Amino acid sequence: MKEILQYLFNHQTLTKAEAKAILIEISQNKFNESEVISFITVFLMRTITLEELEGFREALLQLAKPVDLGTKDLVDIVGTGGDGKNTFNISTLASFIVAGTGQKVAKQGNYGASSISGSSNVLEELGYKFKDNSEDLKTDLEKGNICFLHAPLFHPALKSVAPLRKQLGLKTFFNILGPLVNPARPDFTMIGVANLEIARVYQYLLQKQKSEFMLVHALDGYDEISLTGDTKIFSKIGEKIYSAEDLKFKNISPESIFGGETKEDAAKLFINILEGNGTEEQNSVVLANASIALENTGKYGNYDDCMTLAKESLESGKALKSLRSIIND
């Protein structure tokens, strides 16, 4: 590792094969804690390259526990995290709204590394029991049109670095990798990206694969459609900037989508929105994200059609039913 670190400190980058090999060795605990932290720190100081990202991704997918849900007609809505904005769990709520429309969702998530409450934190707080095998995940999918893959159960390679990520409390390249390594291999992925440089790298990588994708980046730094300003959306056919008005909503303040001070706050807010007691601003932001995710599938018409479906899912209680069906088992 010392030679690798010296090479990287000299402003060199890794090939795809080198990146893959190093991450596999990290997962095998071949290096000490200081060496791994030094390696991670390199990518806090510069943008990860496309080859490095491809190599790291291949390593994690190769090492991942296999998942077979009987279909790839699945949606994942996920953010890189680490935007420092401490919003409530917007992408996870949008996932349940999408599930409430009847579209099946395979949501991958984890505990918050640089936020108070990640998707795993909030679902665990609400009583969800993590599943670690395809059969149990399939059962959830049949009951609620959604299953949740707690990343550490499917990515043993991440176990060795989890404590180090928590200690650092910063966005690392593992945040960037997370949205790319869902072992269910969904056909439709909507990824929130907090950094435009990373959005470009994602775009180059995802254009090489068959599955559909949308990348969303709020121009004021959120890794989701925040409605606090304009949003840039990338897809296979190009990119475009959307205002809140373009998405049929008003601009909202950052304070209106604050996620609370504790995991308990996050869970209360989460269930409150699904029970139909969210504020106009809270509802708007989850509906915008859910509607774009539905539009990305190409199965439900244009954005307005998808918004109608998303609103009906939230207002009728179908999204809440999806949550309760996978918790009360």
C-alpha positions in Angstrom: 0.0 0.0 0.0 2.9 2.4 0.7 3.9 2.3 -3.0 0.3 2.9 -4.1 -0.1 5.8 -1.7 3.2 7.4 -2.9 2.0 7.0 -6.5 -1.3 8.7 -5.7 0.3 11.4 -3.7 2.3 12.2 -6.8 -0.9 13.2 -8.5 -1.2 9.9 -10.5 -4.5 8.0 -11.0 -5.4 4.3 -11.0 -6.3 2.2 -13.9 -9.6 0.3 -13.8 -7.8 -3.0 -13.0 -5.7 -1.4 -10.3 -8.7 0.2 -8.6 -10.5 -3.1 -8.6 -7.6 -5.0 -7.2 -6.9 -2.5 -4.4 -10.6 -2.5 -3.2 -10.7 -6.3 -3.2 -7.5 -6.2 -1.0 -9.0 -3.6 1.3 -12.0 -5.9 1.8 -9.7 -8.7 2.7 -8.2 -6.6 5.5 -4.7 -6.7 3.9 -3.9 -3.1 5.0 -3.9 -1.4 8.4 -6.3 1.3 9.4 -3.9 4.2 8.8 -3.2 3.0 5.3 -6.9 2.7 4.4 -7.7 6.1 5.8 -4.8 7.6 3.8 -6.1 5.9 0.7 -9.7 7.1 1.2 -8.3 10.6 1.9 -6.8 10.8 -1.6 -10.3 10.9 -3.1 -11.4 13.6 -0.7 -8.7 15.8 -2.2 -9.6 15.2 -5.9 -12.4 13.9 -8.1 -12.5 10.2 -8.7 -11.8 9.3 -12.4 -14.1 7.3 -14.6 -11.6 4.3 -14.7 -11.2 4.4 -10.9 -15.0 4.5 -10.4 -15.5 1.6 -12.8 -12.8 -0.5 -11.1 -14.2 0.1 -7.6 -17.7 -0.6 -8.8 -16.7 -3.9 -10.4 -14.9 -5.0 -7.2 -18.0 -4.3 -5.0 -20.4 -6.0 -7.4 -18.1 -9.0 -7.7 -17.9 -9.3 -3.9 -21.6 -8.6 -3.3 -24.0 -11.2 -2.0 -26.1 -12.2 -5.0 -29.7 -11.2 -5.1 -32.4 -12.6 -7.4 -35.8 -11.0 -7.1 -37.2 -12.7 -10.2 -37.4 -9.4 -12.1 -35.2 -6.4 -13.1 -38.3 -4.3 -13.7 -37.4 -2.4 -10.5 -36.8 1.2 -9.5 -34.1 2.5 -7.1 -34.1 6.1 -5.9 -30.9 6.9 -4.1 -28.6 9.8 -3.4 -24.8 9.9 -2.9 -25.3 11.5 0.5 -22.8 13.8 2.0 -24.3 17.0 0.7 -24.3 18.4 4.3 -27.8 19.7 4.0 -29.5 17.4 6.6 -32.8 17.1 4.8 -35.4 14.5 5.8 -35.3 11.2 4.0 -36.6 12.4 0.7 -35.5 9.6 -1.6 -36.8 6.9 0.8 -40.2 8.6 1.1 -40.3 9.0 -2.7 -39.5 5.2 -2.9 -42.7 4.4 -0.9 -44.7 6.8 -3.0 -43.5 5.0 -6.2 -44.3 1.6 -4.6 -47.8 2.9 -3.8 -48.4 3.4 -7.5 -47.8 -0.3 -8.1 -44.3 0.1 -9.5 -41.9 -2.3 -7.8 -38.9 -0.8 -6.0 -35.6 -2.3 -4.8 -34.2 0.4 -2.6 -30.7 0.1 -1.4 -29.5 2.1 1.6 -27.3 2.4 4.6 -26.8 4.1 7.9 -26.0 7.8 7.7 -22.2 8.2 7.4 -22.2 12.0 7.3 -25.9 12.7 8.2 -28.1 12.2 11.3 -30.3 9.6 9.7 -29.7 7.5 6.6 -32.4 5.4 5.0 -31.4 2.4 7.2 -31.6 4.4 10.3 -35.1 5.7 9.7 -36.5 2.3 8.6 -35.0 0.6 11.6 -36.4 3.3 13.9 -39.8 2.6 12.4 -39.5 -1.1 13.2 -38.3 -2.6 9.8 -36.3 -5.8 10.1 -33.4 -5.9 7.6 -33.5 -9.0 5.3 -30.4 -10.7 4.0 -31.7 -13.1 1.4 -33.6 -13.1 -1.9 -36.6 -15.0 -0.6 -37.4 -12.6 2.2 -36.9 -9.6 -0.1 -39.2 -11.2 -2.7 -41.9 -11.6 0.0 -41.6 -7.9 0.9 -41.8 -7.0 -2.8 -45.0 -9.1 -3.2 -46.6 -7.5 -0.1 -45.7 -3.9 -0.5 -44.2 -3.5 -4.0 -40.9 -2.6 -2.3 -38.0 -4.3 -0.6 -35.1 -2.7 1.2 -31.5 -3.8 0.8 -29.4 -2.8 3.8 -26.0 -2.4 2.0 -23.7 -3.9 4.7 -25.7 -7.2 4.5 -25.0 -7.5 0.8 -21.6 -5.8 0.6 -19.3 -7.6 3.0 -16.5 -5.6 1.5 -17.9 -2.5 3.2 -17.7 -3.9 6.7 -14.0 -3.3 7.1 -14.3 0.3 6.2 -17.6 1.2 7.9 -16.0 2.3 11.2 -13.5 4.3 9.4 -16.1 6.1 7.4 -18.0 6.9 10.6 -14.9 8.2 12.2 -14.2 10.5 9.2 -17.8 11.7 9.1 -17.1 13.0 5.6 -18.4 12.1 2.1 -16.0 9.5 0.7 -15.8 7.7 -2.6 -18.0 5.0 -1.0 -20.9 7.4 -1.0 -20.3 7.8 -4.7 -20.2 4.0 -5.2 -23.3 3.2 -3.2 -25.9 4.1 -5.8 -24.0 2.1 -8.5 -23.8 -1.2 -6.7 -27.4 -2.3 -6.0 -27.1 -6.1 -6.2 -30.7 -6.4 -7.4 -29.5 -4.7 -10.6 -32.7 -2.6 -11.2 -33.6 -1.5 -14.7 -34.4 2.0 -13.6 -32.2 4.1 -11.3 -32.6 7.7 -10.2 -29.5 9.0 -8.5 -29.2 12.2 -6.6 -25.7 13.8 -6.9 -24.4 16.7 -4.8 -21.5 17.5 -7.1 -21.6 18.3 -10.8 -18.2 16.8 -11.5 -19.4 13.5 -10.1 -22.6 13.8 -12.1 -20.5 13.9 -15.3 -18.5 10.8 -14.3 -21.7 9.0 -13.5 -23.2 10.1 -16.8 -20.2 8.7 -18.8 -20.3 5.4 -16.8 -24.1 4.9 -16.9 -24.4 5.6 -20.6 -22.4 2.4 -21.2 -25.1 0.2 -19.7 -28.5 -0.9 -21.0 -30.6 0.2 -18.0 -32.3 3.6 -17.8 -31.0 6.3 -15.5 -31.7 9.8 -14.3 -29.2 11.9 -12.4 -30.6 14.8 -10.4 -28.5 17.7 -9.0 -29.9 20.7 -7.3 -27.7 23.6 -8.4 -27.5 24.9 -4.8 -25.8 21.6 -3.8 -28.5 19.1 -2.8 -28.3 15.4 -3.9 -32.0 15.4 -4.8 -34.7 17.6 -6.3 -34.9 20.0 -3.4 -37.2 22.8 -5.0 -35.0 25.3 -3.1 -33.6 26.4 -6.5 -33.1 25.0 -10.0 -32.4 21.3 -10.7 -30.2 19.9 -13.4 -31.4 16.5 -14.7 -29.2 14.2 -16.8 -30.5 11.2 -18.7 -29.4 9.0 -21.7 -30.9 11.6 -24.1 -29.2 14.7 -22.6 -29.5 17.2 -19.8 -31.7 20.0 -18.9 -32.2 22.6 -16.1 -35.7 22.7 -14.5 -37.1 25.4 -12.2 -39.5 24.5 -9.4 -42.2 26.0 -11.6 -41.2 23.6 -14.5 -41.9 20.8 -12.0 -45.3 22.3 -11.1 -44.3 23.5 -7.7 -43.2 26.7 -5.9 -39.7 27.4 -4.6 -39.3 26.4 -1.0 -36.9 27.3 1.8 -34.1 25.1 3.0 -35.6 25.2 6.5 -38.8 23.6 5.2 -37.1 20.3 4.3 -34.9 20.1 7.4 -34.6 16.5 8.8 -34.5 17.1 12.5 -31.8 16.7 15.2 -32.1 13.0 15.9 -33.0 9.7 14.4 -36.3 9.8 16.3 -37.1 13.2 14.8 -36.4 11.7 11.3 -38.7 8.7 11.9 -41.6 10.9 13.2 -41.3 13.2 10.3 -41.2 10.3 7.9 -44.4 8.6 9.2 -46.1 12.0 9.5 -45.7 12.7 5.8 -46.9 9.2 4.8 -49.9 9.6 7.1 -50.9 12.7 5.1 -49.9 15.3 7.7 -46.8 16.6 5.9 -46.5 20.3 5.1 -47.1 21.6 1.5 -43.3 22.0 1.1 -42.5 18.5 2.4 -45.2 16.9 0.2 -44.0 18.9 -2.8 -40.4 17.7 -2.6 -41.2 14.0 -2.2 -43.8 14.1 -5.0 -41.4 15.8 -7.4 -38.7 13.2 -6.8 -41.2 10.3 -7.0 -42.7 11.7 -10.3 -39.3 12.0 -12.0 -38.4 8.4 -10.9 -41.7 7.2 -12.4 -41.1 9.2 -15.6 -37.7 7.6 -15.9 -39.3 4.1 -16.4 -41.0 5.3 -19.6 -44.1 3.3 -18.6 -46.4 5.8 -17.0 -46.7 8.7 -19.5 -45.2 12.2 -19.2 -44.2 14.0 -16.0 -47.8 15.3 -15.4 -49.2 11.8 -15.7 -46.6 10.5 -13.2 -47.4 13.4 -10.9 -51.0 12.4 -10.9 -50.0 8.8 -9.9 -47.6 10.0 -7.2 -50.2 12.3 -5.6 -52.8 9.6 -5.6 -50.4 7.2 -4.0 -49.6 9.6 -1.1 -53.1 11.1 -0.6 -54.9 7.7 -0.8 -52.6 6.1 1.8 -51.2 3.6 -0.7 -47.7 4.7 0.1 -48.3 4.3 3.8 -49.8 0.9 3.2 -46.6 -0.2 1.4 -44.6 0.8 4.4 -46.9 -0.9 6.9 -47.1 -4.1 4.8 -43.3 -4.7 5.1 -43.1 -3.7 8.8 -46.1 -5.5 10.2 -45.0 -9.1 9.3 
